[in-house]
Amino acid sequence: MASTLVATVYWGGLLVLFFFWAYGIGSFALDLKNKIIPGIVRYRRGRRAEAAESEREQEREEREQQLY
């Protein structure tokens, strides 16, 4: 009787640990999909826009220098 109780508690504990392990992996995957990857995309898009704006500003300044 005691050995079956020990086995039941053991397998029950493993099942609980597996549930939280699987939940953690799923949660991480969803965070990656919904937060981290879009954040990286926004960051890179913003850096690209800043570089383009900087280039336009530099060209405008060069044109102003040529006028004077």
mmCIF file as Biopython writes it, N, C-alpha, C and O atoms, coordinates in Angstrom:
data_model
#
loop_
_atom_site.group_PDB
_atom_site.id
_atom_site.type_symbol
_atom_site.label_atom_id
_atom_site.label_alt_id
_atom_site.label_comp_id
_atom_site.label_asym_id
_atom_site.label_entity_id
_atom_site.label_seq_id
_atom_site.pdbx_PDB_ins_code
_atom_site.Cartn_x
_atom_site.Cartn_y
_atom_site.Cartn_z
_atom_site.occupancy
_atom_site.B_iso_or_equiv
_atom_site.auth_seq_id
_atom_site.auth_asym_id
_atom_site.pdbx_PDB_model_num
ATOM 1   N N  . MET A ? 1  ? 0.819  -1.199 0.000   1.0 0.0 1  A 1 
ATOM 2   C CA . MET A ? 1  ? 0.000  0.000  0.000   1.0 0.0 1  A 1 
ATOM 3   C C  . MET A ? 1  ? 0.861  1.260  0.000   1.0 0.0 1  A 1 
ATOM 4   O O  . MET A ? 1  ? 0.574  2.213  -0.724  1.0 0.0 1  A 1 
ATOM 5   N N  . ALA A ? 2  ? 1.918  1.261  0.816   1.0 0.0 2  A 1 
ATOM 6   C CA . ALA A ? 2  ? 2.769  2.443  0.937   1.0 0.0 2  A 1 
ATOM 7   C C  . ALA A ? 2  ? 3.529  2.688  -0.357  1.0 0.0 2  A 1 
ATOM 8   O O  . ALA A ? 2  ? 3.767  3.836  -0.731  1.0 0.0 2  A 1 
ATOM 9   N N  . SER A ? 3  ? 3.916  1.602  -1.051  1.0 0.0 3  A 1 
ATOM 10  C CA . SER A ? 3  ? 4.679  1.785  -2.288  1.0 0.0 3  A 1 
ATOM 11  C C  . SER A ? 3  ? 3.803  2.382  -3.390  1.0 0.0 3  A 1 
ATOM 12  O O  . SER A ? 3  ? 4.294  3.161  -4.208  1.0 0.0 3  A 1 
ATOM 13  N N  . THR A ? 4  ? 2.534  2.036  -3.424  1.0 0.0 4  A 1 
ATOM 14  C CA . THR A ? 4  ? 1.657  2.621  -4.437  1.0 0.0 4  A 1 
ATOM 15  C C  . THR A ? 4  ? 1.395  4.097  -4.136  1.0 0.0 4  A 1 
ATOM 16  O O  . THR A ? 4  ? 1.255  4.909  -5.050  1.0 0.0 4  A 1 
ATOM 17  N N  . LEU A ? 5  ? 1.331  4.434  -2.847  1.0 0.0 5  A 1 
ATOM 18  C CA . LEU A ? 5  ? 1.153  5.839  -2.474  1.0 0.0 5  A 1 
ATOM 19  C C  . LEU A ? 5  ? 2.376  6.650  -2.875  1.0 0.0 5  A 1 
ATOM 20  O O  . LEU A ? 5  ? 2.252  7.754  -3.405  1.0 0.0 5  A 1 
ATOM 21  N N  . VAL A ? 6  ? 3.547  6.101  -2.620  1.0 0.0 6  A 1 
ATOM 22  C CA . VAL A ? 6  ? 4.787  6.788  -2.996  1.0 0.0 6  A 1 
ATOM 23  C C  . VAL A ? 6  ? 4.843  6.962  -4.506  1.0 0.0 6  A 1 
ATOM 24  O O  . VAL A ? 6  ? 5.199  8.036  -4.990  1.0 0.0 6  A 1 
ATOM 25  N N  . ALA A ? 7  ? 4.502  5.936  -5.244  1.0 0.0 7  A 1 
ATOM 26  C CA . ALA A ? 7  ? 4.521  6.005  -6.708  1.0 0.0 7  A 1 
ATOM 27  C C  . ALA A ? 7  ? 3.501  7.022  -7.214  1.0 0.0 7  A 1 
ATOM 28  O O  . ALA A ? 7  ? 3.786  7.771  -8.148  1.0 0.0 7  A 1 
ATOM 29  N N  . THR A ? 8  ? 2.327  7.055  -6.612  1.0 0.0 8  A 1 
ATOM 30  C CA . THR A ? 8  ? 1.292  8.002  -7.023  1.0 0.0 8  A 1 
ATOM 31  C C  . THR A ? 8  ? 1.734  9.441  -6.755  1.0 0.0 8  A 1 
ATOM 32  O O  . THR A ? 8  ? 1.558  10.314 -7.604  1.0 0.0 8  A 1 
ATOM 33  N N  . VAL A ? 9  ? 2.300  9.683  -5.589  1.0 0.0 9  A 1 
ATOM 34  C CA . VAL A ? 9  ? 2.787  11.024 -5.258  1.0 0.0 9  A 1 
ATOM 35  C C  . VAL A ? 9  ? 3.921  11.414 -6.203  1.0 0.0 9  A 1 
ATOM 36  O O  . VAL A ? 9  ? 3.979  12.549 -6.676  1.0 0.0 9  A 1 
ATOM 37  N N  . TYR A ? 10 ? 4.824  10.465 -6.478  1.0 0.0 10 A 1 
ATOM 38  C CA . TYR A ? 10 ? 5.949  10.719 -7.375  1.0 0.0 10 A 1 
ATOM 39  C C  . TYR A ? 10 ? 5.461  11.106 -8.773  1.0 0.0 10 A 1 
ATOM 40  O O  . TYR A ? 10 ? 5.870  12.129 -9.322  1.0 0.0 10 A 1 
ATOM 41  N N  . TRP A ? 11 ? 4.586  10.281 -9.335  1.0 0.0 11 A 1 
ATOM 42  C CA . TRP A ? 11 ? 4.084  10.570 -10.690 1.0 0.0 11 A 1 
ATOM 43  C C  . TRP A ? 11 ? 3.209  11.826 -10.711 1.0 0.0 11 A 1 
ATOM 44  O O  . TRP A ? 11 ? 3.216  12.566 -11.695 1.0 0.0 11 A 1 
ATOM 45  N N  . GLY A ? 12 ? 2.471  12.070 -9.653  1.0 0.0 12 A 1 
ATOM 46  C CA . GLY A ? 12 ? 1.672  13.296 -9.555  1.0 0.0 12 A 1 
ATOM 47  C C  . GLY A ? 12 ? 2.573  14.524 -9.524  1.0 0.0 12 A 1 
ATOM 48  O O  . GLY A ? 12 ? 2.293  15.527 -10.181 1.0 0.0 12 A 1 
ATOM 49  N N  . GLY A ? 13 ? 3.657  14.438 -8.756  1.0 0.0 13 A 1 
ATOM 50  C CA . GLY A ? 13 ? 4.620  15.542 -8.723  1.0 0.0 13 A 1 
ATOM 51  C C  . GLY A ? 13 ? 5.260  15.773 -10.075 1.0 0.0 13 A 1 
ATOM 52  O O  . GLY A ? 13 ? 5.414  16.918 -10.500 1.0 0.0 13 A 1 
ATOM 53  N N  . LEU A ? 14 ? 5.636  14.700 -10.759 1.0 0.0 14 A 1 
ATOM 54  C CA . LEU A ? 14 ? 6.204  14.842 -12.103 1.0 0.0 14 A 1 
ATOM 55  C C  . LEU A ? 14 ? 5.208  15.486 -13.066 1.0 0.0 14 A 1 
ATOM 56  O O  . LEU A ? 14 ? 5.588  16.311 -13.897 1.0 0.0 14 A 1 
ATOM 57  N N  . LEU A ? 15 ? 3.943  15.111 -12.954 1.0 0.0 15 A 1 
ATOM 58  C CA . LEU A ? 15 ? 2.914  15.679 -13.816 1.0 0.0 15 A 1 
ATOM 59  C C  . LEU A ? 15 ? 2.764  17.178 -13.570 1.0 0.0 15 A 1 
ATOM 60  O O  . LEU A ? 15 ? 2.637  17.951 -14.520 1.0 0.0 15 A 1 
ATOM 61  N N  . VAL A ? 16 ? 2.779  17.593 -12.307 1.0 0.0 16 A 1 
ATOM 62  C CA . VAL A ? 16 ? 2.677  19.016 -11.970 1.0 0.0 16 A 1 
ATOM 63  C C  . VAL A ? 16 ? 3.888  19.773 -12.512 1.0 0.0 16 A 1 
ATOM 64  O O  . VAL A ? 16 ? 3.738  20.839 -13.108 1.0 0.0 16 A 1 
ATOM 65  N N  . LEU A ? 17 ? 5.085  19.226 -12.305 1.0 0.0 17 A 1 
ATOM 66  C CA . LEU A ? 17 ? 6.295  19.875 -12.817 1.0 0.0 17 A 1 
ATOM 67  C C  . LEU A ? 17 ? 6.272  19.965 -14.340 1.0 0.0 17 A 1 
ATOM 68  O O  . LEU A ? 17 ? 6.667  20.982 -14.911 1.0 0.0 17 A 1 
ATOM 69  N N  . PHE A ? 18 ? 5.808  18.903 -14.997 1.0 0.0 18 A 1 
ATOM 70  C CA . PHE A ? 18 ? 5.725  18.924 -16.459 1.0 0.0 18 A 1 
ATOM 71  C C  . PHE A ? 18 ? 4.746  19.993 -16.917 1.0 0.0 18 A 1 
ATOM 72  O O  . PHE A ? 18 ? 5.009  20.681 -17.904 1.0 0.0 18 A 1 
ATOM 73  N N  . PHE A ? 19 ? 3.610  20.151 -16.216 1.0 0.0 19 A 1 
ATOM 74  C CA . PHE A ? 19 ? 2.625  21.161 -16.580 1.0 0.0 19 A 1 
ATOM 75  C C  . PHE A ? 19 ? 3.254  22.553 -16.543 1.0 0.0 19 A 1 
ATOM 76  O O  . PHE A ? 19 ? 3.099  23.327 -17.488 1.0 0.0 19 A 1 
ATOM 77  N N  . PHE A ? 20 ? 3.964  22.877 -15.453 1.0 0.0 20 A 1 
ATOM 78  C CA . PHE A ? 20 ? 4.563  24.206 -15.358 1.0 0.0 20 A 1 
ATOM 79  C C  . PHE A ? 20 ? 5.716  24.390 -16.343 1.0 0.0 20 A 1 
ATOM 80  O O  . PHE A ? 20 ? 5.944  25.500 -16.825 1.0 0.0 20 A 1 
ATOM 81  N N  . TRP A ? 21 ? 6.438  23.322 -16.644 1.0 0.0 21 A 1 
ATOM 82  C CA . TRP A ? 21 ? 7.508  23.385 -17.643 1.0 0.0 21 A 1 
ATOM 83  C C  . TRP A ? 21 ? 6.910  23.695 -19.017 1.0 0.0 21 A 1 
ATOM 84  O O  . TRP A ? 21 ? 7.386  24.583 -19.724 1.0 0.0 21 A 1 
ATOM 85  N N  . ALA A ? 22 ? 5.857  22.951 -19.386 1.0 0.0 22 A 1 
ATOM 86  C CA . ALA A ? 22 ? 5.207  23.170 -20.683 1.0 0.0 22 A 1 
ATOM 87  C C  . ALA A ? 22 ? 4.567  24.561 -20.732 1.0 0.0 22 A 1 
ATOM 88  O O  . ALA A ? 22 ? 4.635  25.238 -21.758 1.0 0.0 22 A 1 
ATOM 89  N N  . TYR A ? 23 ? 3.948  24.987 -19.634 1.0 0.0 23 A 1 
ATOM 90  C CA . TYR A ? 23 ? 3.339  26.315 -19.574 1.0 0.0 23 A 1 
ATOM 91  C C  . TYR A ? 23 ? 4.402  27.393 -19.766 1.0 0.0 23 A 1 
ATOM 92  O O  . TYR A ? 23 ? 4.163  28.378 -20.464 1.0 0.0 23 A 1 
ATOM 93  N N  . GLY A ? 24 ? 5.564  27.218 -19.159 1.0 0.0 24 A 1 
ATOM 94  C CA . GLY A ? 24 ? 6.653  28.180 -19.299 1.0 0.0 24 A 1 
ATOM 95  C C  . GLY A ? 24 ? 7.148  28.279 -20.730 1.0 0.0 24 A 1 
ATOM 96  O O  . GLY A ? 24 ? 7.398  29.375 -21.233 1.0 0.0 24 A 1 
ATOM 97  N N  . ILE A ? 25 ? 7.291  27.138 -21.385 1.0 0.0 25 A 1 
ATOM 98  C CA . ILE A ? 25 ? 7.737  27.154 -22.780 1.0 0.0 25 A 1 
ATOM 99  C C  . ILE A ? 25 ? 6.684  27.829 -23.662 1.0 0.0 25 A 1 
ATOM 100 O O  . ILE A ? 25 ? 7.025  28.639 -24.524 1.0 0.0 25 A 1 
ATOM 101 N N  . GLY A ? 26 ? 5.425  27.504 -23.451 1.0 0.0 26 A 1 
ATOM 102 C CA . GLY A ? 26 ? 4.359  28.136 -24.235 1.0 0.0 26 A 1 
ATOM 103 C C  . GLY A ? 26 ? 4.283  29.629 -23.989 1.0 0.0 26 A 1 
ATOM 104 O O  . GLY A ? 26 ? 4.102  30.406 -24.927 1.0 0.0 26 A 1 
ATOM 105 N N  . SER A ? 27 ? 4.418  30.036 -22.744 1.0 0.0 27 A 1 
ATOM 106 C CA . SER A ? 27 ? 4.385  31.455 -22.406 1.0 0.0 27 A 1 
ATOM 107 C C  . SER A ? 27 ? 5.557  32.195 -23.038 1.0 0.0 27 A 1 
ATOM 108 O O  . SER A ? 27 ? 5.393  33.304 -23.548 1.0 0.0 27 A 1 
ATOM 109 N N  . PHE A ? 28 ? 6.739  31.584 -23.007 1.0 0.0 28 A 1 
ATOM 110 C CA . PHE A ? 28 ? 7.908  32.193 -23.633 1.0 0.0 28 A 1 
ATOM 111 C C  . PHE A ? 28 ? 7.705  32.331 -25.139 1.0 0.0 28 A 1 
ATOM 112 O O  . PHE A ? 28 ? 8.050  33.361 -25.719 1.0 0.0 28 A 1 
ATOM 113 N N  . ALA A ? 29 ? 7.157  31.317 -25.768 1.0 0.0 29 A 1 
ATOM 114 C CA . ALA A ? 29 ? 6.916  31.372 -27.215 1.0 0.0 29 A 1 
ATOM 115 C C  . ALA A ? 29 ? 5.930  32.491 -27.558 1.0 0.0 29 A 1 
ATOM 116 O O  . ALA A ? 29 ? 6.125  33.211 -28.537 1.0 0.0 29 A 1 
ATOM 117 N N  . LEU A ? 30 ? 4.886  32.635 -26.764 1.0 0.0 30 A 1 
ATOM 118 C CA . LEU A ? 30 ? 3.911  33.696 -27.021 1.0 0.0 30 A 1 
ATOM 119 C C  . LEU A ? 30 ? 4.519  35.075 -26.777 1.0 0.0 30 A 1 
ATOM 120 O O  . LEU A ? 30 ? 4.253  36.008 -27.534 1.0 0.0 30 A 1 
ATOM 121 N N  . ASP A ? 31 ? 5.329  35.213 -25.733 1.0 0.0 31 A 1 
ATOM 122 C CA . ASP A ? 31 ? 6.021  36.483 -25.494 1.0 0.0 31 A 1 
ATOM 123 C C  . ASP A ? 31 ? 6.936  36.817 -26.655 1.0 0.0 31 A 1 
ATOM 124 O O  . ASP A ? 31 ? 7.004  37.965 -27.094 1.0 0.0 31 A 1 
ATOM 125 N N  . LEU A ? 32 ? 7.636  35.816 -27.147 1.0 0.0 32 A 1 
ATOM 126 C CA . LEU A ? 32 ? 8.529  36.020 -28.277 1.0 0.0 32 A 1 
ATOM 127 C C  . LEU A ? 32 ? 7.741  36.512 -29.486 1.0 0.0 32 A 1 
ATOM 128 O O  . LEU A ? 32 ? 8.141  37.466 -30.153 1.0 0.0 32 A 1 
ATOM 129 N N  . LYS A ? 33 ? 6.617  35.853 -29.762 1.0 0.0 33 A 1 
ATOM 130 C CA . LYS A ? 33 ? 5.805  36.197 -30.932 1.0 0.0 33 A 1 
ATOM 131 C C  . LYS A ? 33 ? 5.122  37.557 -30.779 1.0 0.0 33 A 1 
ATOM 132 O O  . LYS A ? 33 ? 5.054  38.324 -31.740 1.0 0.0 33 A 1 
ATOM 133 N N  . ASN A ? 34 ? 4.618  37.863 -29.590 1.0 0.0 34 A 1 
ATOM 134 C CA . ASN A ? 34 ? 3.787  39.052 -29.421 1.0 0.0 34 A 1 
ATOM 135 C C  . ASN A ? 34 ? 4.515  40.279 -28.900 1.0 0.0 34 A 1 
ATOM 136 O O  . ASN A ? 34 ? 4.017  41.393 -29.064 1.0 0.0 34 A 1 
ATOM 137 N N  . LYS A ? 35 ? 5.676  40.116 -28.279 1.0 0.0 35 A 1 
ATOM 138 C CA . LYS A ? 35 ? 6.350  41.262 -27.677 1.0 0.0 35 A 1 
ATOM 139 C C  . LYS A ? 35 ? 7.764  41.461 -28.202 1.0 0.0 35 A 1 
ATOM 140 O O  . LYS A ? 35 ? 8.114  42.554 -28.647 1.0 0.0 35 A 1 
ATOM 141 N N  . ILE A ? 36 ? 8.567  40.423 -28.154 1.0 0.0 36 A 1 
ATOM 142 C CA . ILE A ? 36 ? 9.988  40.587 -28.439 1.0 0.0 36 A 1 
ATOM 143 C C  . ILE A ? 36 ? 10.244 40.816 -29.919 1.0 0.0 36 A 1 
ATOM 144 O O  . ILE A ? 36 ? 10.938 41.766 -30.280 1.0 0.0 36 A 1 
ATOM 145 N N  . ILE A ? 37 ? 9.703  39.973 -30.779 1.0 0.0 37 A 1 
ATOM 146 C CA . ILE A ? 37 ? 9.936  40.136 -32.225 1.0 0.0 37 A 1 
ATOM 147 C C  . ILE A ? 37 ? 9.333  41.442 -32.735 1.0 0.0 37 A 1 
ATOM 148 O O  . ILE A ? 37 ? 10.016 42.160 -33.466 1.0 0.0 37 A 1 
ATOM 149 N N  . PRO A ? 38 ? 8.073  41.796 -32.385 1.0 0.0 38 A 1 
ATOM 150 C CA . PRO A ? 38 ? 7.568  43.109 -32.825 1.0 0.0 38 A 1 
ATOM 151 C C  . PRO A ? 38 ? 8.392  44.278 -32.286 1.0 0.0 38 A 1 
ATOM 152 O O  . PRO A ? 38 ? 8.551  45.290 -32.969 1.0 0.0 38 A 1 
ATOM 153 N N  . GLY A ? 39 ? 8.917  44.147 -31.066 1.0 0.0 39 A 1 
ATOM 154 C CA . GLY A ? 39 ? 9.757  45.205 -30.515 1.0 0.0 39 A 1 
ATOM 155 C C  . GLY A ? 39 ? 11.038 45.373 -31.311 1.0 0.0 39 A 1 
ATOM 156 O O  . GLY A ? 39 ? 11.470 46.498 -31.563 1.0 0.0 39 A 1 
ATOM 157 N N  . ILE A ? 40 ? 11.641 44.277 -31.705 1.0 0.0 40 A 1 
ATOM 158 C CA . ILE A ? 40 ? 12.860 44.339 -32.521 1.0 0.0 40 A 1 
ATOM 159 C C  . ILE A ? 40 ? 12.552 44.956 -33.879 1.0 0.0 40 A 1 
ATOM 160 O O  . ILE A ? 40 ? 13.323 45.771 -34.387 1.0 0.0 40 A 1 
ATOM 161 N N  . VAL A ? 41 ? 11.426 44.567 -34.463 1.0 0.0 41 A 1 
ATOM 162 C CA . VAL A ? 41 ? 11.040 45.114 -35.769 1.0 0.0 41 A 1 
ATOM 163 C C  . VAL A ? 41 ? 10.815 46.617 -35.672 1.0 0.0 41 A 1 
ATOM 164 O O  . VAL A ? 41 ? 11.275 47.369 -36.531 1.0 0.0 41 A 1 
ATOM 165 N N  . ARG A ? 42 ? 10.100 47.068 -34.614 1.0 0.0 42 A 1 
ATOM 166 C CA . ARG A ? 42 ? 9.879  48.509 -34.424 1.0 0.0 42 A 1 
ATOM 167 C C  . ARG A ? 42 ? 11.194 49.249 -34.225 1.0 0.0 42 A 1 
ATOM 168 O O  . ARG A ? 42 ? 11.388 50.332 -34.776 1.0 0.0 42 A 1 
ATOM 169 N N  . TYR A ? 43 ? 12.093 48.672 -33.443 1.0 0.0 43 A 1 
ATOM 170 C CA . TYR A ? 43 ? 13.388 49.294 -33.185 1.0 0.0 43 A 1 
ATOM 171 C C  . TYR A ? 43 ? 14.170 49.457 -34.488 1.0 0.0 43 A 1 
ATOM 172 O O  . TYR A ? 43 ? 14.709 50.528 -34.766 1.0 0.0 43 A 1 
ATOM 173 N N  . ARG A ? 44 ? 14.229 48.399 -35.275 1.0 0.0 44 A 1 
ATOM 174 C CA . ARG A ? 44 ? 14.983 48.467 -36.531 1.0 0.0 44 A 1 
ATOM 175 C C  . ARG A ? 44 ? 14.343 49.441 -37.516 1.0 0.0 44 A 1 
ATOM 176 O O  . ARG A ? 44 ? 15.045 50.157 -38.230 1.0 0.0 44 A 1 
ATOM 177 N N  . ARG A ? 45 ? 12.994 49.468 -37.555 1.0 0.0 45 A 1 
ATOM 178 C CA . ARG A ? 45 ? 12.290 50.400 -38.430 1.0 0.0 45 A 1 
ATOM 179 C C  . ARG A ? 45 ? 12.573 51.841 -38.013 1.0 0.0 45 A 1 
ATOM 180 O O  . ARG A ? 45 ? 12.786 52.712 -38.857 1.0 0.0 45 A 1 
ATOM 181 N N  . GLY A ? 46 ? 12.574 52.082 -36.700 1.0 0.0 46 A 1 
ATOM 182 C CA . GLY A ? 46 ? 12.870 53.416 -36.189 1.0 0.0 46 A 1 
ATOM 183 C C  . GLY A ? 46 ? 14.295 53.833 -36.493 1.0 0.0 46 A 1 
ATOM 184 O O  . GLY A ? 46 ? 14.537 54.983 -36.859 1.0 0.0 46 A 1 
ATOM 185 N N  . ARG A ? 47 ? 15.248 52.914 -36.347 1.0 0.0 47 A 1 
ATOM 186 C CA . ARG A ? 47 ? 16.641 53.239 -36.660 1.0 0.0 47 A 1 
ATOM 187 C C  . ARG A ? 47 ? 16.798 53.558 -38.146 1.0 0.0 47 A 1 
ATOM 188 O O  . ARG A ? 47 ? 17.540 54.468 -38.518 1.0 0.0 47 A 1 
ATOM 189 N N  . ARG A ? 48 ? 16.100 52.808 -38.983 1.0 0.0 48 A 1 
ATOM 190 C CA . ARG A ? 48 ? 16.163 53.057 -40.421 1.0 0.0 48 A 1 
ATOM 191 C C  . ARG A ? 48 ? 15.572 54.425 -40.749 1.0 0.0 48 A 1 
ATOM 192 O O  . ARG A ? 48 ? 16.120 55.152 -41.577 1.0 0.0 48 A 1 
ATOM 193 N N  . ALA A ? 49 ? 14.465 54.779 -40.112 1.0 0.0 49 A 1 
ATOM 194 C CA . ALA A ? 49 ? 13.834 56.073 -40.342 1.0 0.0 49 A 1 
ATOM 195 C C  . ALA A ? 49 ? 14.731 57.204 -39.853 1.0 0.0 49 A 1 
ATOM 196 O O  . ALA A ? 49 ? 14.828 58.242 -40.508 1.0 0.0 49 A 1 
ATOM 197 N N  . GLU A ? 50 ? 15.388 57.013 -38.707 1.0 0.0 50 A 1 
ATOM 198 C CA . GLU A ? 50 ? 16.318 58.027 -38.209 1.0 0.0 50 A 1 
ATOM 199 C C  . GLU A ? 50 ? 17.483 58.224 -39.167 1.0 0.0 50 A 1 
ATOM 200 O O  . GLU A ? 50 ? 17.909 59.354 -39.406 1.0 0.0 50 A 1 
ATOM 201 N N  . ALA A ? 51 ? 17.998 57.135 -39.713 1.0 0.0 51 A 1 
ATOM 202 C CA . ALA A ? 51 ? 19.117 57.236 -40.650 1.0 0.0 51 A 1 
ATOM 203 C C  . ALA A ? 51 ? 18.688 57.975 -41.917 1.0 0.0 51 A 1 
ATOM 204 O O  . ALA A ? 51 ? 19.438 58.802 -42.434 1.0 0.0 51 A 1 
ATOM 205 N N  . ALA A ? 52 ? 17.490 57.683 -42.419 1.0 0.0 52 A 1 
ATOM 206 C CA . ALA A ? 52 ? 16.991 58.359 -43.608 1.0 0.0 52 A 1 
ATOM 207 C C  . ALA A ? 52 ? 16.779 59.845 -43.334 1.0 0.0 52 A 1 
ATOM 208 O O  . ALA A ? 52 ? 17.112 60.685 -44.170 1.0 0.0 52 A 1 
ATOM 209 N N  . GLU A ? 53 ? 16.230 60.170 -42.172 1.0 0.0 53 A 1 
ATOM 210 C CA . GLU A ? 53 ? 16.009 61.568 -41.803 1.0 0.0 53 A 1 
ATOM 211 C C  . GLU A ? 53 ? 17.337 62.307 -41.671 1.0 0.0 53 A 1 
ATOM 212 O O  . GLU A ? 53 ? 17.466 63.452 -42.104 1.0 0.0 53 A 1 
ATOM 213 N N  . SER A ? 54 ? 18.306 61.651 -41.079 1.0 0.0 54 A 1 
ATOM 214 C CA . SER A ? 54 ? 19.628 62.248 -40.927 1.0 0.0 54 A 1 
ATOM 215 C C  . SER A ? 54 ? 20.258 62.514 -42.298 1.0 0.0 54 A 1 
ATOM 216 O O  . SER A ? 54 ? 20.883 63.550 -42.520 1.0 0.0 54 A 1 
ATOM 217 N N  . GLU A ? 55 ? 20.080 61.564 -43.200 1.0 0.0 55 A 1 
ATOM 218 C CA . GLU A ? 55 ? 20.626 61.731 -44.546 1.0 0.0 55 A 1 
ATOM 219 C C  . GLU A ? 55 ? 19.942 62.892 -45.269 1.0 0.0 55 A 1 
ATOM 220 O O  . GLU A ? 55 ? 20.607 63.688 -45.932 1.0 0.0 55 A 1 
ATOM 221 N N  . ARG A ? 56 ? 18.626 62.989 -45.146 1.0 0.0 56 A 1 
ATOM 222 C CA . ARG A ? 56 ? 17.910 64.108 -45.776 1.0 0.0 56 A 1 
ATOM 223 C C  . ARG A ? 56 ? 18.365 65.446 -45.195 1.0 0.0 56 A 1 
ATOM 224 O O  . ARG A ? 56 ? 18.548 66.419 -45.927 1.0 0.0 56 A 1 
ATOM 225 N N  . GLU A ? 57 ? 18.544 65.487 -43.876 1.0 0.0 57 A 1 
ATOM 226 C CA . GLU A ? 57 ? 18.987 66.715 -43.222 1.0 0.0 57 A 1 
ATOM 227 C C  . GLU A ? 57 ? 20.386 67.105 -43.696 1.0 0.0 57 A 1 
ATOM 228 O O  . GLU A ? 57 ? 20.667 68.280 -43.931 1.0 0.0 57 A 1 
ATOM 229 N N  . GLN A ? 58 ? 21.246 66.120 -43.831 1.0 0.0 58 A 1 
ATOM 230 C CA . GLN A ? 58 ? 22.609 66.392 -44.294 1.0 0.0 58 A 1 
ATOM 231 C C  . GLN A ? 58 ? 22.597 66.922 -45.735 1.0 0.0 58 A 1 
ATOM 232 O O  . GLN A ? 58 ? 23.320 67.865 -46.058 1.0 0.0 58 A 1 
ATOM 233 N N  . GLU A ? 59 ? 21.776 66.314 -46.596 1.0 0.0 59 A 1 
ATOM 234 C CA . GLU A ? 59 ? 21.679 66.796 -47.972 1.0 0.0 59 A 1 
ATOM 235 C C  . GLU A ? 59 ? 21.125 68.223 -48.020 1.0 0.0 59 A 1 
ATOM 236 O O  . GLU A ? 59 ? 21.580 69.046 -48.815 1.0 0.0 59 A 1 
ATOM 237 N N  . ARG A ? 60 ? 20.142 68.506 -47.165 1.0 0.0 60 A 1 
ATOM 238 C CA . ARG A ? 60 ? 19.577 69.848 -47.119 1.0 0.0 60 A 1 
ATOM 239 C C  . ARG A ? 60 ? 20.642 70.859 -46.681 1.0 0.0 60 A 1 
ATOM 240 O O  . ARG A ? 60 ? 20.738 71.946 -47.250 1.0 0.0 60 A 1 
ATOM 241 N N  . GLU A ? 61 ? 21.433 70.504 -45.682 1.0 0.0 61 A 1 
ATOM 242 C CA . GLU A ? 61 ? 22.495 71.394 -45.220 1.0 0.0 61 A 1 
ATOM 243 C C  . GLU A ? 61 ? 23.547 71.615 -46.308 1.0 0.0 61 A 1 
ATOM 244 O O  . GLU A ? 61 ? 24.063 72.721 -46.463 1.0 0.0 61 A 1 
ATOM 245 N N  . GLU A ? 62 ? 23.862 70.554 -47.061 1.0 0.0 62 A 1 
ATOM 246 C CA . GLU A ? 62 ? 24.827 70.697 -48.161 1.0 0.0 62 A 1 
ATOM 247 C C  . GLU A ? 62 ? 24.294 71.647 -49.233 1.0 0.0 62 A 1 
ATOM 248 O O  . GLU A ? 62 ? 25.036 72.473 -49.766 1.0 0.0 62 A 1 
ATOM 249 N N  . ARG A ? 63 ? 23.009 71.524 -49.541 1.0 0.0 63 A 1 
ATOM 250 C CA . ARG A ? 63 ? 22.414 72.432 -50.539 1.0 0.0 63 A 1 
ATOM 251 C C  . ARG A ? 63 ? 22.450 73.868 -50.040 1.0 0.0 63 A 1 
ATOM 252 O O  . ARG A ? 63 ? 22.728 74.788 -50.810 1.0 0.0 63 A 1 
ATOM 253 N N  . GLU A ? 64 ? 22.168 74.068 -48.742 1.0 0.0 64 A 1 
ATOM 254 C CA . GLU A ? 64 ? 22.229 75.430 -48.184 1.0 0.0 64 A 1 
ATOM 255 C C  . GLU A ? 64 ? 23.643 75.976 -48.250 1.0 0.0 64 A 1 
ATOM 256 O O  . GLU A ? 64 ? 23.839 77.156 -48.542 1.0 0.0 64 A 1 
ATOM 257 N N  . GLN A ? 65 ? 24.631 75.131 -47.981 1.0 0.0 65 A 1 
ATOM 258 C CA . GLN A ? 65 ? 26.030 75.582 -48.048 1.0 0.0 65 A 1 
ATOM 259 C C  . GLN A ? 65 ? 26.395 75.978 -49.479 1.0 0.0 65 A 1 
ATOM 260 O O  . GLN A ? 65 ? 27.145 76.930 -49.696 1.0 0.0 65 A 1 
ATOM 261 N N  . GLN A ? 66 ? 25.863 75.246 -50.443 1.0 0.0 66 A 1 
ATOM 262 C CA . GLN A ? 66 ? 26.187 75.561 -51.836 1.0 0.0 66 A 1 
ATOM 263 C C  . GLN A ? 66 ? 25.544 76.873 -52.256 1.0 0.0 66 A 1 
ATOM 264 O O  . GLN A ? 66 ? 26.072 77.555 -53.134 1.0 0.0 66 A 1 
ATOM 265 N N  . LEU A ? 67 ? 24.419 77.246 -51.655 1.0 0.0 67 A 1 
ATOM 266 C CA . LEU A ? 67 ? 23.760 78.489 -52.014 1.0 0.0 67 A 1 
ATOM 267 C C  . LEU A ? 67 ? 24.561 79.699 -51.541 1.0 0.0 67 A 1 
ATOM 268 O O  . LEU A ? 67 ? 24.494 80.759 -52.164 1.0 0.0 67 A 1 
ATOM 269 N N  . TYR A ? 68 ? 25.305 79.563 -50.467 1.0 0.0 68 A 1 
ATOM 270 C CA . TYR A ? 68 ? 26.046 80.701 -49.913 1.0 0.0 68 A 1 
ATOM 271 C C  . TYR A ? 68 ? 27.484 80.721 -50.341 1.0 0.0 68 A 1 
ATOM 272 O O  . TYR A ? 68 ? 28.231 81.619 -49.954 1.0 0.0 68 A 1 
#
